[in-house]
Amino acid sequence: MSNSKNILLGYSGHAYVVAEAAFKAGIAIHYYADKKEAQNDPFNLDYLGYEGSGDFKGWNEGFGFILGIGNNDIRTKLGKLVTNKDEDLLTVIHPSAAISKSADVGKGTFVSSQASVNALSNIGRFVILNTNCVIEHECHIADGAHVAPGAVLAGNVKVGKNSFIGANAVVKEGVTIGENVIVGAGATIINDIPHNKKVVGNPGREI
Ligand SMILES: CC(=O)SCCNC(=O)CCNC(=O)[C@H](O)C(C)(C)COP(=O)(O)OP(=O)(O)OC[C@H]1O[C@@H](n2cnc3c(N)ncnc32)[C@H](O)[C@@H]1OP(=O)(O)O
């Protein structure tokens, strides 16, 4: 976990939050990878190139990889790339997050500060549980989903692959949200949502 040769994939807003959580958790990061060299380098990381290009210097070097990308599709794609190459994909959990001992958190997932994951919940790979969100008991969050800051999922909620639950949204207990769904900031979701829908408001309505 504290391998000093860890690489941050992506190096902008979301990556900054992930990096600070990693540092708090005792995980060192000395490198980053991105499409191009960053203008801002707040953590003095060395640039290793772009993981999608042939001359990327990070493969087969025993590095650990940390997903620092907010976009669900890109994060999932990179998580799969790293996994398929048998490289070490790290899970970053901020020390202030409260995760039940009976909950599972998948590889490559980021759990931000003050997030709560309660009993028997199952969190997939490449997920973001953002700052101060609440995942109540027996929820299932599929790979690549993002629960934004302050969102609350009541008990037994299911969130499908790559879906996004906006900041401060509330999802009623037992609701199933499909894949690639976008739930707007502040929405209140009381009914199931099929795949590929965008829903806002209270009660949630499709737009
Ligand atoms: C650390 C971080 O920053 S994590 C990121 C956290 N960010 C968020 O949670 C933001 C989530 N995004 C949203 O809420 C966005 O507004 C979206 C994705 C739901 C919709 O975005 P767009 O598709 O661009 O929709 P657009 O802005 O054109 O609005 C379409 C309609 O929906 C309404 N609408 C959009 N978002 C919302 C919302 N959150 N709640 C209520 N109504 C909304 C608009 O008022 C508009 O209504 P109208 O047609 O009557 O004028």
The ligand as a Gaussian input file, in Angstrom:
#p B3LYP/6-31G(d) Opt

LIG

0 1
 C      -16.511000      17.135000      -6.496000
 C      -17.543000      17.451000      -7.565000
 O      -17.646000      18.535000      -8.021000
 S      -18.509000      16.127000      -8.091000
 C      -19.681000      16.816000      -9.200000
 C      -20.938000      17.273000      -8.487000
 N      -21.797000      17.927000      -9.478000
 C      -23.136000      17.730000      -9.541000
 O      -23.694000      17.032000      -8.728000
 C      -23.833000      18.366000     -10.690000
 C      -24.769000      17.372000     -11.376000
 N      -25.280000      17.909000     -12.616000
 C      -26.498000      18.450000     -12.743000
 O      -27.293000      18.568000     -11.797000
 C      -26.821000      18.908000     -14.154000
 O      -27.612000      20.071000     -14.072000
 C      -27.516000      17.797000     -14.993000
 C      -26.403000      16.825000     -15.425000
 C      -28.554000      17.053000     -14.219000
 C      -28.218000      18.363000     -16.218000
 O      -27.323000      19.013000     -17.017000
 P      -27.767000      19.366000     -18.534000
 O      -28.051000      18.115000     -19.282000
 O      -26.700000      20.278000     -19.054000
 O      -29.165000      20.068000     -18.370000
 P      -29.548000      21.626000     -18.478000
 O      -28.652000      22.444000     -17.607000
 O      -29.640000      21.959000     -19.939000
 O      -30.996000      21.651000     -17.846000
 C      -32.087000      21.014000     -18.449000
 C      -33.305000      21.287000     -17.585000
 O      -33.156000      20.580000     -16.344000
 C      -33.183000      21.505000     -15.253000
 N      -32.138000      21.028000     -14.319000
 C      -30.844000      20.771000     -14.588000
 N      -30.216000      20.314000     -13.505000
 C      -31.126000      20.299000     -12.524000
 C      -31.066000      19.912000     -11.165000
 N      -29.922000      19.440000     -10.626000
 N      -32.200000      19.988000     -10.433000
 C      -33.357000      20.451000     -10.988000
 N      -33.471000      20.822000     -12.279000
 C      -32.369000      20.745000     -13.031000
 C      -32.829000      22.846000     -15.856000
 O      -33.340000      23.891000     -15.072000
 C      -33.487000      22.743000     -17.198000
 O      -34.869000      22.929000     -17.033000
 P      -35.774000      23.642000     -18.171000
 O      -35.671000      22.764000     -19.375000
 O      -37.117000      23.685000     -17.546000
 O      -35.127000      24.987000     -18.374000

